[in-house]
Amino acid sequence: MKVIVLGSGIVGTSSAWFLKKQGHEVIVIDRQPGAAQETSFANGGQISVSHAEPWANPSAPMKVLKWLGKEDAPLLFRPRAEWLQWVWGLNFLRECTPGRTAENIRQIVAISEYSRLTLRSLREETGIQYDSLSKGILHFYTDQREFDISLPAAKLMRDLGCPRDSIDADEVVRREPALASIRDKIVGGDYTETDESGDVYQFTTGLADMAAAAGVQFQFNTTVTRLLSEGTGASAKITAVEIIDAAGRHKTLRADAFVVAMGSHSQTLLKPLGISLMIYPGKGYSATYQITNPELAPVVSLTDDGYKLVVSRLGDRLRVAGTCEINGYGRELNTARCEAITRRTRELFPGACDYENPVYWTGLRPLTPSNVPYIGKSRISNLYLNTGHGTLGWTMGAGSGRAIADIVSGLQPAVDFAFTGMERKTNKNLLLPA
Ligand SMILES: Cc1cc2nc3c(=O)[nH]c(=O)nc-3n(C[C@H](O)[C@H](O)[C@H](O)COP(=O)(O)OP(=O)(O)OC[C@H]3O[C@@H](n4cnc5c(N)ncnc54)[C@H](O)[C@@H]3O)c2cc1C
């Protein structure tokens, strides 16, 4: 089959790789000059299967209210006169009940664990170097109440098969000595040794290069403007994608199947076809610092619960990322947010990095209210979805690509996940208990 993949972030590139492996002719289209230039460019770097709690959880509504209007709040909802934003917000609240949160965690853990295994085998097969570290993830708390709340979540993760240990403050510092300077503020933490970290940009561009060498055709600097369809109801199908190519010419490209992996922009593309995806952009920030004193910088990937920041060591750089603004598609930098990240990083790791020359970046997380992505079929027979990976697209990306390639090829992916448009079959070879 000829398959066109729309988008070359971590999700689209992984999809293309596995589709090619299944023997399809694959074309990838992206408006940027290369792969991974938007949200998959400078994220937090964590492969965090065991820290997969969605932002929509029972404690979220009160926190969001408390943070309204606070410029440096970890999660800031800026109300706009925009229908999608409000409907998305209401759906987010609906996902905050204990029952829905638990089911969402189950889904996220299932696809994330599958993805981590997929990433590991890709790493072995391809030899791609991406500053990866398999030193685990350590989530530390500076507020006793938040630590107490985390204990049942850690237990749920253990019940799902994730080795997430709750540990005291001394053990936190023993696991990551670079946290010694704030030892007196830490009240506890949890640690999972199986989690990993690495540079999503290096990995995705490495995989794109190898996919191109294997025959995948990448068309960069090419904007997707719409999908053309024919027929109605069960006989509806996509015939072609309309693009503006690198030379500025409008063209249409025909194919047998289309995979939408355009992150936050998937929603806009599919709306005219009557497919309403509940995806809203969640603008996040990262800062990258050159490490000047390696022994003072952490090697274990960290989550600073109080400030909702993640920290990953990427070779001789330290990447610190986090915060979220629910405020449309703009990617401008907010100075208050950038400075808050540097202030906190300097406090955590004094003397470790060159804090005078940070490289700031923003990206739009393609957020569904539940943080469970859309992977699978749409109601148009040859149109497939691989989008809405929210806060965990690096964690879930490789496995999502492998799963969608199976689905396009008419196979059942080897993971028990609620794929869209498909009957949920419990697979005997599941990697995790249902
Ligand atoms: C601050 C921050 C920190 C994060 N930290 C982590 C983390 O530690 N761990 C983790 O697992 N995840 C993390 N994430 C989330 C993760 O980065 C995303 O979920 C993931 O990158 C989404 O990948 P994607 O391929 O779906 O989207 P993208 O990478 O955005 O790819 C979509 C592609 O579609 C293209 N495109 C869009 N519109 C068009 C169009 N009209 N025509 C042609 N091309 C188009 C874009 O150019 C882009 O290349 C973080 C995100 C942010 C913002």
The ligand as a MOL file (V3000), in Angstrom:
LIG
                    3D

  0  0  0     0  0            999 V3000
M  V30 BEGIN CTAB
M  V30 COUNTS 53 58 0 0 0
M  V30 BEGIN ATOM
M  V30 1 C 7.9090 21.6010 27.6200 0
M  V30 2 C 7.5970 20.1900 27.2220 0
M  V30 3 C 8.1750 19.1370 27.9120 0
M  V30 4 C 7.8590 17.8170 27.5690 0
M  V30 5 N 8.5050 16.8070 28.2220 0
M  V30 6 C 8.2210 15.5180 27.8790 0
M  V30 7 C 8.9010 14.4520 28.5300 0
M  V30 8 O 9.7750 14.6530 29.3710 0
M  V30 9 N 8.5520 13.1860 28.1970 0
M  V30 10 C 7.5800 12.9240 27.2770 0
M  V30 11 O 7.2750 11.7550 27.0390 0
M  V30 12 N 6.9710 13.9170 26.5980 0
M  V30 13 C 7.2540 15.2020 26.8870 0
M  V30 14 N 6.6180 16.2290 26.2400 0
M  V30 15 C 5.5790 15.9080 25.2520 0
M  V30 16 C 6.1560 15.5210 23.9030 0
M  V30 17 O 7.2070 16.3790 23.5490 0
M  V30 18 C 5.0270 15.5860 22.8320 0
M  V30 19 O 3.9300 14.8200 23.2660 0
M  V30 20 C 5.5190 15.0330 21.5140 0
M  V30 21 O 6.6630 15.7220 21.0740 0
M  V30 22 C 4.4200 15.1470 20.4500 0
M  V30 23 O 4.9330 14.5760 19.2700 0
M  V30 24 P 4.0930 14.6130 17.9320 0
M  V30 25 O 4.9070 13.9030 16.9210 0
M  V30 26 O 2.7060 14.1540 18.1890 0
M  V30 27 O 3.9550 16.1690 17.5880 0
M  V30 28 P 5.0550 17.1510 16.9370 0
M  V30 29 O 6.3990 16.8290 17.3950 0
M  V30 30 O 4.5490 18.5370 17.1700 0
M  V30 31 O 4.9610 16.8000 15.3990 0
M  V30 32 C 3.9000 17.2470 14.5910 0
M  V30 33 C 4.4910 17.6160 13.2480 0
M  V30 34 O 3.4220 18.0230 12.3860 0
M  V30 35 C 3.8920 19.0840 11.5910 0
M  V30 36 N 2.7620 19.8620 11.1300 0
M  V30 37 C 1.8080 20.4640 11.8650 0
M  V30 38 N 0.9290 21.0860 11.0600 0
M  V30 39 C 1.3230 20.8640 9.7850 0
M  V30 40 C 0.8070 21.2320 8.5150 0
M  V30 41 N -0.3000 21.9560 8.3740 0
M  V30 42 N 1.4770 20.8240 7.4100 0
M  V30 43 C 2.6070 20.0640 7.5100 0
M  V30 44 N 3.1390 19.6900 8.6970 0
M  V30 45 C 2.4880 20.0750 9.8270 0
M  V30 46 C 4.8230 19.8760 12.4970 0
M  V30 47 O 5.7700 20.6140 11.7540 0
M  V30 48 C 5.4580 18.7950 13.3430 0
M  V30 49 O 6.7150 18.3870 12.8500 0
M  V30 50 C 6.9230 17.5650 26.5340 0
M  V30 51 C 6.3700 18.6170 25.8130 0
M  V30 52 C 6.7040 19.9220 26.1450 0
M  V30 53 C 6.1180 21.0450 25.3630 0
M  V30 END ATOM
M  V30 BEGIN BOND
M  V30 1 1 1 2
M  V30 2 1 2 3
M  V30 3 2 2 52
M  V30 4 2 3 4
M  V30 5 1 4 5
M  V30 6 1 4 50
M  V30 7 2 5 6
M  V30 8 1 6 7
M  V30 9 1 6 13
M  V30 10 2 7 8
M  V30 11 1 7 9
M  V30 12 1 9 10
M  V30 13 2 10 11
M  V30 14 1 10 12
M  V30 15 2 12 13
M  V30 16 1 13 14
M  V30 17 1 14 15
M  V30 18 1 14 50
M  V30 19 1 15 16
M  V30 20 1 16 17
M  V30 21 1 16 18
M  V30 22 1 18 19
M  V30 23 1 18 20
M  V30 24 1 20 21
M  V30 25 1 20 22
M  V30 26 1 22 23
M  V30 27 1 23 24
M  V30 28 2 24 25
M  V30 29 1 24 26
M  V30 30 1 24 27
M  V30 31 1 27 28
M  V30 32 2 28 29
M  V30 33 1 28 30
M  V30 34 1 28 31
M  V30 35 1 31 32
M  V30 36 1 32 33
M  V30 37 1 33 34
M  V30 38 1 33 48
M  V30 39 1 34 35
M  V30 40 1 35 36
M  V30 41 1 35 46
M  V30 42 1 36 37
M  V30 43 1 36 45
M  V30 44 2 37 38
M  V30 45 1 38 39
M  V30 46 1 39 40
M  V30 47 2 39 45
M  V30 48 1 40 41
M  V30 49 2 40 42
M  V30 50 1 42 43
M  V30 51 2 43 44
M  V30 52 1 44 45
M  V30 53 1 46 47
M  V30 54 1 46 48
M  V30 55 1 48 49
M  V30 56 2 50 51
M  V30 57 1 51 52
M  V30 58 1 52 53
M  V30 END BOND
M  V30 END CTAB
M  END
